Every structure is written in C-alpha cells, then in structure tokens.
Amino acid sequence: MRYVEFTERQDLETLLSCMVHAFHYFGGVTRSVLVDNMKAAVLDRVAGQPLWNPRFLDFASYYGFVPRACHPYRPETKGKIERTIGFVRQSFWPGLPWESIDSLANLNARAWAWQEEVNHRVHGTTREKPAERFLREELRPLAGQPDYDTSYVSYREVAKDCLISYRGNRYSVPHPFAGKRVVVKEPVEGRRIVICHQQERIAEHALATGKGAMIMEPEHYRGLPRHRRGRPSKALLLRRELLAGPGVGRHFAIPEVEVRSLARYEEVSHVAAV
C-alpha cells in the first residue's frame, strides 16, 4: 500500500507534513515507522544506536508510533525503501506529460491518481489488491485528533513600534506585546505566518513577497495614547514668551510701565523747545 508525495524540500518540517498527509490517506497510524537515516530524522549514531531528532521524537510521541531507522549497509531494511523509490521511477515517471505539468500541485495530483490505480491493482507477489489486503491492518485511528503542527518555528523580539522582522519584512503585533519575545510560525505550504505569545495566537498575516515590506494591522495600535505633533499653538507660544529667561530673573520679560499725566510730557516738551 503506497503513498507518494513530491516536495521541493527535504527538511524535517516537510517530512513531518508529508507523514501527516499519509496518515490521513491510510486512515490511521501504524505501530512503528521505518525511516531512512536522513538528517531530518536521525542526527547521528552513538554506539550503533540512532540519535533521533528531538522534534521527530515529539512527533512520534504525539501519534503514538515507535520510530525505527534502517541499519546502515543492510539491504534487508534499506531495500524496502529503495524498492519503492525505484518503482515510482520506473512505473510513474516514464511517459509523464511534462508539457501539461505546470506546478507541484499538478504533479502531486497525477501522482495520487497513479497511486490509487496501483493500490487497487492485483499485486504480483500476494495475488491480492493492496487496498483490500490493507483492510485487515489494525491501524490506530486518528479519531479527530488535531494534526501535529509541522510549521517552521522561529523566535523574535517585538520592537517598540510593535513590529517584528521576519525574512526581510516587518509585521505588526498588538501593542501590549511590544518589547516581548514571540514565536513566529510559518506553515510548510507558506502563504501566511502566525505569531504567538505563550501558546496564545496574537496575530496572523499573509506572507509578504519580496523584501522591505511593512505589513501593519491598524487594530494592533488601537488604545495607544496619541501624542500631538506639529507647530505649537499661539497660546503656548505666548506662555513661553512670558516665562523667565536669561537676564530676566523672576520678572516677566515685558516690563511694567508707570502711568503719568500728559501734563508732565508737555513740560518736558517745553524745556526741549527752549
């Protein structure tokens, strides 16, 4: 019973995403999963035993299967994987109408149609159809279990302007989280990012294309105190002019003028005339 999916990457997140798709296709989870010694699953070997990628172990624990790795240079286990790859190359790849395949989704659609045909074809060794023989397998049902989150995960500090930087672009988060550390999750299929703080989803944005974009949600800034900018009012300017300044001490900058009778000015004028 086969499940085939083509991808553009071979990293851990892509592997786990494909495994989730396979579990849905099979309608459950097997008791064990045999993998090749790919770095996405097996980081190294210590005394002959696999040193598993911690996230792959967490994935196995979530779905309840026992992970197994092929023994190096042992064709009995390695061959089980290689034969399936060879079967795809020999039975699916030749004669594929490449002129009509314009996307990865289109390629996978053809692969899934081909695998349905193969899984319902009488097998040369068992003399049974794999889809019918598969019904006797006792898989652990998913039973509505939420899919494991296979997103790419990274951590960012929120700047004072409520923005984070991610892959050359900036995205806003609600202002109460300014200065805090958040988790940025990008699903394997891309197209969006989800921003979380302590398991709480606080923002979601469409993934920007290119570099230098600034994606801001006005609601994230609602409730912030507004500071008035621009030229000060005339009343403020007048108040500033009346304040004490250099050489004035505590007195007003405008001196007080004594009120005199006009007759005094006439006397001074008469003396000046003489």
Secondary structure, 3 states (H helix, E strand, C coil): CCCCCCCCCCCHHHHHHHHHHHHHHHCCECCEEEECCCCCCEEEEECCEEEECHHHHHHHHHHCCEEEECCCCCHHHHHHHHHHHHHHHHHCCCCCCHHHCCCHHHHHHHHHHHHHHHHCCCCCCCCCCHHHHHCCCCCECCCCCCCCCCCEEEEEECCCCCEEEECCEEEECCHHHCCCEEEEEECCCCCEEEEEECCEEEEEEECCCCCCCEECCHHHHCCCCCCCCCCCCHHHHHHHHHCCCCCCCCCCCCCCCCCCCHHHHHHHHHHHHC
